[in-house]
């Protein structure tokens, strides 16, 4: 790929050393350079520059002809960034300096008009806000795709029953659809969080300068409108030092990653022979380098592991800003890795896990077999007594004694006779035997938020409508 060669006679120095004598020590240069990270912000940087220069011309601050020359030059700089033709020069530090220096090589003196009325402080704050807005839109699409995969399985398995678990012990029967909808709820909240992050990020800090604005008559609102933002920041000191939107985005990514980690853990468990509830499609599993019989749920394990990285990104970003005085401090350069990395990693995880869920095959009979024996329906027997005016604690104790008796005699709870039930409470009669029908049990849990088939069907329809509306 063609590299842009600069004249050998020109020795670019970092813009930030303009008022200092001599060149920076190479050790400081190596520590200061950020182009490896913030180079990814070149689309946002050039968008912001083009909106800024158009405003400068409209306000009569710079010649219109120069503004048009700059706009065309920035279009070429963007294409060169996209083609990988911009050579990263550590002496130029960051993406802003690379773009401006290359612009100067292309259009000459006119490039000097571009930076009027702005600082790299408000420039990078704008770049990050534009990146956050775009990231929230991409994440919304990926989260919605994950939700559709879960809803697809839920619709196919409205009548599939399995044990719900607490403490990883079999608890009470639910439908697989109800189980899938639990994750849809989590992801629905994630979408709301990304929408909130987007709303707060979508304001322009450009015009705040280094920290105290500028004497030039800028039209900040025009720049914001040009960039599709909803307004401008209200305090220049806060605008250049604020990283709340970055922290909020990384937090929202971390929490969504935690939700995916929980799903990943269940996929890992369910694909074991011990559970046998799920078979991943071969395209979303891997083999062992040594053991030919292995089929490993790497997609789920990576989702689980990446939650740790996401949490680390959040903690790192919080620690970067926790002790900074107003206004801008160079510490903020270190926000790029977590900010740029967290949404990219989450999109990859969402897309891969969505495919694994969509193509996975649930083992319906194995799930149903896990309900045999009636232990998961013990609470139904206790509530049967409650419906006959027995205090719940008394009913709970009676059924607990029956369960202990069944275990001691090596029998299933559902196999006890009416006479045996009556040994533990006189109000038991033949009706208690009806409690040990999982389908009946689930159907009777007909409360808002419950697993009854009609409630699940209503939730499926509601979420499908939500996704259609917001798509």
C-alpha positions in Angstrom: 0.0 0.0 0.0 1.4 3.4 -1.0 2.8 5.5 1.9 2.8 9.2 2.0 6.4 10.5 1.9 7.2 13.9 3.4 10.1 16.0 2.2 13.3 15.0 4.0 14.1 18.6 4.8 11.1 19.1 7.0 11.4 17.9 10.5 8.0 18.1 12.1 7.9 18.9 15.8 4.9 18.3 18.1 2.6 21.2 18.0 2.5 21.2 21.8 6.2 22.3 21.9 5.7 25.5 19.9 6.7 27.7 22.8 9.5 25.6 24.1 13.2 25.5 23.0 14.7 22.4 21.5 13.1 19.1 20.8 11.5 16.7 23.2 13.5 13.9 24.7 12.8 10.7 22.7 11.7 9.0 26.0 9.0 11.6 26.5 8.0 11.3 22.8 7.6 7.5 23.2 5.5 8.1 26.3 3.4 10.9 24.8 2.5 9.4 21.5 -1.2 8.3 21.2 -1.7 7.9 17.4 -1.8 4.1 17.8 -5.0 4.5 19.8 -6.6 7.7 18.8 -5.9 7.2 15.1 -9.2 5.2 15.1 -10.9 8.6 15.7 -9.9 10.0 12.3 -13.5 9.8 10.8 -14.9 11.8 13.8 -11.9 14.2 13.8 -12.3 15.1 10.1 -16.1 15.4 10.4 -15.6 17.9 13.2 -13.0 19.8 11.3 -15.2 20.1 8.3 -18.2 21.4 10.3 -15.9 23.8 12.1 -14.3 25.3 9.0 -17.7 25.7 7.3 -18.9 27.7 10.3 -15.8 29.8 10.3 -16.5 30.8 6.7 -20.1 31.4 7.3 -19.3 33.8 10.2 -16.7 35.6 8.0 -13.8 34.6 10.2 -11.9 33.0 7.3 -12.2 33.4 3.5 -14.8 31.1 1.9 -12.4 30.1 -0.7 -9.9 28.9 1.9 -12.7 27.0 3.7 -13.6 25.2 0.5 -10.0 24.3 -0.2 -9.7 22.9 3.4 -12.9 20.9 3.0 -11.7 19.2 -0.2 -8.3 18.6 1.4 -9.9 17.0 4.4 -11.8 14.7 2.2 -8.5 13.5 0.7 -7.0 13.1 4.2 -9.9 11.0 5.2 -9.5 8.7 2.2 -5.8 8.4 2.9 -6.6 7.4 6.6 -9.1 4.9 5.3 -6.6 3.4 2.9 -3.9 3.2 5.5 -1.7 5.6 3.6 -1.1 8.0 6.5 2.2 7.0 8.1 2.1 7.2 11.9 4.9 9.6 13.0 5.5 9.6 16.8 6.8 13.1 16.6 3.2 14.3 15.6 1.7 12.6 18.7 -2.0 12.3 17.9 -4.6 12.0 15.2 -5.4 15.7 15.2 -1.8 16.7 14.4 -1.4 14.0 11.8 -4.6 15.2 10.0 -3.6 18.9 10.2 0.0 18.3 9.1 -1.1 16.2 6.1 -3.7 18.8 5.2 -0.9 21.4 5.2 1.1 19.3 2.8 -1.9 19.1 0.5 -3.3 22.6 0.5 -0.4 24.7 1.8 -1.0 28.0 3.7 -4.8 27.6 3.7 -4.5 24.8 6.3 -3.5 27.4 8.9 -7.0 28.7 9.0 -8.5 25.5 10.3 -7.5 25.7 14.0 -9.0 29.2 14.5 -11.2 29.2 17.6 -10.5 25.7 18.8 -8.0 23.7 20.9 -7.0 20.1 20.8 -8.8 19.9 24.1 -12.3 20.7 22.8 -11.4 18.9 19.5 -10.7 15.6 21.2 -13.8 16.0 23.4 -15.9 16.4 20.3 -14.3 13.4 18.6 -15.1 11.2 21.6 -18.7 12.4 21.8 -19.2 11.7 18.1 -17.6 8.3 18.6 -19.9 7.6 21.5 -23.0 8.5 19.6 -22.0 6.2 16.7 -21.0 3.4 19.1 -24.4 3.5 20.8 -26.1 3.2 17.5 -24.0 0.2 16.5 -24.4 -1.4 19.9 -28.2 -0.9 19.8 -28.3 -2.9 16.5 -26.2 -5.7 18.0 -28.2 -5.9 21.2 -31.4 -6.0 19.2 -29.9 -8.8 17.1 -29.1 -10.8 20.2 -32.7 -10.2 21.5 -34.1 -11.5 18.2 -32.1 -14.7 18.5 -33.4 -15.3 22.0 -37.0 -14.5 21.0 -36.7 -16.9 18.1 -35.8 -19.8 20.4 -38.4 -18.7 22.9 -41.2 -18.7 20.3 -40.1 -22.3 19.2 -40.0 -23.5 22.8 -43.1 -22.0 24.5 -44.2 -25.5 25.6 -40.7 -26.9 26.4 -40.3 -27.3 30.2 -37.2 -27.5 32.3 -36.3 -26.9 35.9 -35.6 -23.4 37.0 -32.6 -23.2 39.3 -31.6 -21.4 42.5 -28.1 -22.0 43.9 -27.7 -24.2 40.8 -30.1 -26.7 42.4 -33.4 -27.7 40.7 -36.1 -25.5 42.0 -39.4 -25.1 40.1 -40.5 -25.8 36.5 -40.6 -23.0 34.0 -40.8 -23.0 30.2 -37.6 -22.5 28.1 -39.4 -19.5 26.5 -39.7 -17.9 30.0 -36.0 -18.6 30.6 -35.0 -17.0 27.3 -37.2 -14.0 28.0 -35.3 -13.3 31.2 -32.2 -12.5 29.1 -34.4 -10.5 26.7 -35.4 -8.4 29.8 -31.7 -7.8 30.7 -30.8 -6.8 27.1 -33.8 -4.5 26.9 -32.4 -2.6 29.9 -29.1 -2.5 28.1 -30.7 -0.9 25.1 -32.2 1.7 27.3 -28.9 2.5 28.9 -27.2 2.9 25.5 -30.0 5.2 24.4 -29.5 7.3 27.6 -25.7 7.4 27.1 -26.3 8.6 23.5 -28.7 11.3 24.6 -26.3 12.8 27.1 -23.3 12.5 24.7 -25.0 14.2 21.8 -23.9 17.7 22.6 -21.0 19.6 21.1 -18.1 20.9 23.3 -16.4 22.6 20.3 -16.0 26.3 21.0 -14.8 25.7 24.6 -11.2 26.1 23.4 -8.5 25.0 25.8 -10.7 25.8 28.8 -12.1 29.3 28.5 -13.6 29.6 25.0 -12.4 32.1 22.4 -12.7 35.8 21.5 -13.8 34.8 18.0 -17.5 35.0 17.2 -18.2 31.3 16.7 -21.6 29.8 16.0 -21.4 26.8 18.2 -25.0 25.8 17.6 -24.5 25.7 13.9 -21.6 23.2 14.3 -23.7 21.1 16.5 -26.6 21.0 14.0 -24.2 20.2 11.2 -22.9 17.2 13.1 -26.4 16.0 14.0 -25.9 16.8 17.7 -28.7 18.2 19.9 -27.0 21.2 21.5 -23.8 22.6 23.0 -22.1 22.3 26.4 -22.8 25.0 28.9 -19.5 25.3 30.7 -16.2 25.5 28.9 -14.2 24.1 31.9 -16.4 21.1 32.3 -16.6 20.6 28.5 -12.9 20.0 27.9 -12.4 17.8 31.1 -15.6 15.9 31.2 -15.4 12.2 30.4 -18.8 11.2 31.9 -20.2 10.0 28.6 -17.1 7.8 28.0 -17.4 6.3 31.5 -21.2 5.8 31.0 -20.6 4.0 27.7 -17.9 1.8 29.1 -20.2 1.1 32.1 -23.1 0.2 29.9 -20.8 -2.1 27.9 -19.5 -3.7 31.1 -23.0 -4.4 32.4 -24.1 -5.8 29.1 -21.0 -8.0 29.0 -21.9 -9.3 32.5 -25.4 -10.2 31.2 -23.8 -12.1 28.3 -21.4 -13.7 30.7 -24.3 -15.1 32.7 -25.8 -16.5 29.5 -22.4 -17.9 28.5 -22.1 -19.7 31.8 -25.5 -21.4 31.3 -24.5 -22.4 27.8 -21.3 -23.9 29.1 -23.3 -25.9 31.7 -26.1 -26.9 29.4 -23.7 -28.2 26.8 -22.0 -30.6 29.2 -23.0 -34.3 29.2 -24.1 -33.8 32.8 -26.8 -31.4 31.8 -27.2 -32.2 28.1 -29.8 -29.5 27.6 -28.2 -27.8 24.5 -26.1 -28.8 21.5 -24.2 -26.0 19.8 -24.0 -25.9 16.1 -20.5 -27.1 15.0 -20.0 -23.6 13.4 -20.0 -22.1 16.9 -17.9 -24.7 18.7 -14.3 -25.8 18.6 -12.4 -29.0 19.0 -9.5 -30.0 21.1 -5.9 -30.1 19.9 -5.4 -33.4 21.7 -8.7 -35.0 22.4 -10.7 -35.8 19.2 -14.0 -36.4 21.0 -14.2 -32.9 22.4 -16.7 -30.2 21.3 -15.9 -27.1 23.3 -18.3 -24.1 23.8 -15.6 -21.5 23.2 -18.0 -18.8 22.1 -19.7 -19.0 25.5 -16.4 -19.2 27.4 -15.1 -16.1 25.6 -18.2 -14.2 26.3 -17.8 -15.1 30.0 -14.1 -14.2 30.0 -14.6 -10.9 28.2 -16.8 -9.6 30.9 -13.6 -9.4 33.0 -11.9 -7.2 30.4 -15.0 -5.0 30.2 -15.1 -4.6 34.0 -11.3 -3.8 33.9 -11.9 -1.1 31.2 -14.5 0.5 33.4 -12.3 0.5 36.6 -9.4 1.8 34.6 -11.3 4.7 33.1 -12.8 5.7 36.5 -9.3 5.7 38.1 -7.9 7.8 35.3 -10.4 10.7 36.0 -10.8 10.3 39.8 -8.2 12.8 40.9 -8.0 15.3 38.1 -8.3 19.0 38.8 -10.0 21.3 36.3 -9.6 21.6 33.4 -7.8 19.4 30.9 -4.9 17.1 32.0 -2.8 14.8 29.9 -4.0 11.9 32.0 -7.1 12.0 29.8 -5.1 10.7 26.8 -5.2 7.3 28.5 -9.0 7.0 28.1 -8.6 5.9 24.5 -8.0 2.2 25.1 -11.1 1.5 27.2 -13.3 3.9 25.3 -12.4 2.6 21.8 -12.0 -1.0 22.9 -15.0 -1.7 25.0 -17.8 -1.1 22.4 -15.8 -3.0 19.7 -15.3 -6.0 21.9 -19.0 -6.0 23.0 -20.3 -5.8 19.4 -18.1 -8.8 18.5 -19.3 -10.8 21.5 -23.0 -10.0 20.9 -22.8 -10.9 17.2 -21.1 -14.3 17.9 -23.2 -15.2 20.8 -26.3 -14.3 18.8 -25.4 -16.8 16.1 -24.7 -19.5 18.7 -28.1 -19.0 20.3 -29.9 -18.8 17.0 -28.4 -22.1 15.6 -28.3 -24.0 18.9 -30.5 -27.1 19.3 -32.2 -27.6 22.6 -32.7 -31.2 23.9 -36.4 -31.1 24.8 -36.7 -34.6 26.2 -33.5 -34.2 28.4 -35.0 -31.0 29.9 -38.3 -32.7 30.6 -36.6 -35.7 32.2 -34.9 -33.3 34.6 -38.4 -32.6 36.1 -39.1 -36.3 36.8 -39.5 -37.3 40.5 -41.6 -34.3 41.5 -39.0 -32.5 43.8 -39.3 -29.3 41.8 -43.1 -29.4 42.5 -42.8 -29.6 46.3 -43.8 -25.9 46.7 -47.0 -26.7 44.8 -47.9 -29.3 47.4 -47.3 -26.7 50.2 -49.4 -24.1 48.4 -52.1 -26.8 47.9 -52.4 -26.9 51.7 -52.3 -23.1 51.9 -55.4 -23.0 49.7 -57.1 -25.2 52.4 -56.4 -22.6 55.2 -53.2 -24.2 56.5 -50.5 -21.6 57.5 -47.7 -21.6 55.0 -45.0 -22.4 57.6 -47.0 -25.4 58.7 -47.5 -26.5 55.2 -43.8 -26.0 54.4 -42.8 -28.2 57.3 -45.2 -30.9 56.3 -44.0 -31.1 52.7 -40.4 -31.0 53.9 -41.0 -34.0 56.1 -42.6 -35.8 53.1 -39.6 -35.0 50.9 -37.2 -36.3 53.6 -39.3 -39.5 53.9 -39.2 -40.0 50.1 -35.4 -39.5 50.0 -34.9 -41.9 53.0 -36.9 -44.6 51.3 -35.3 -44.1 47.9 -38.4 -42.9 46.2 -39.6 -40.0 44.1 -41.8 -37.4 46.0 -44.4 -37.8 43.3 -44.7 -41.6 44.0 -46.0 -41.1 47.6 -49.5 -42.5 48.2 -52.4 -40.5 49.7 -52.0 -42.5 52.9 -48.4 -41.6 53.1 -49.1 -37.9 52.5 -51.7 -37.9 55.3 -48.9 -39.1 57.7 -47.5 -35.6 57.5 -50.7 -33.5 57.6 -54.3 -34.5 58.0 -55.5 -32.0 55.4 -53.8 -33.9 52.6 -56.2 -35.9 50.3 -56.2 -37.3 46.8 -56.1 -33.8 45.3 -52.4 -33.4 46.3 -51.4 -35.9 43.7 -52.5 -33.5 40.9 -49.7 -31.1 42.1 -47.1 -33.3 40.4 -47.9 -32.4 36.8 -45.3 -29.9 35.5 -47.5 -28.6 32.7 -50.4 -27.9 35.1 -48.0 -26.3 37.6 -46.6 -23.9 35.0 -50.1 -23.1 33.7 -51.3 -22.2 37.2 -48.5 -19.6 37.7 -50.7 -17.2 35.8 -49.6 -13.8 37.2 -48.0 -10.8 35.5 -44.4 -11.8 35.0 -45.1 -15.5 35.6 -44.3 -18.5 33.3 -47.9 -19.4 32.4 -48.2 -20.0 28.7 -50.5 -17.1 28.1 -48.3 -14.7 30.0 -45.2 -15.9 28.0 -47.1 -15.6 24.7 -48.0 -12.0 25.6 -44.4 -11.1 26.5 -43.2 -12.6 23.3 -45.6 -10.5 21.3 -44.7 -7.4 23.3 -41.0 -7.8 22.8 -41.4 -8.6 19.1 -43.4 -5.4 18.7 -40.8 -3.4 20.6 -38.0 -4.6 18.3 -40.1 -3.9 15.2 -40.9 -0.4 16.4 -37.3 0.6 17.4 -35.6 -1.1 14.4 
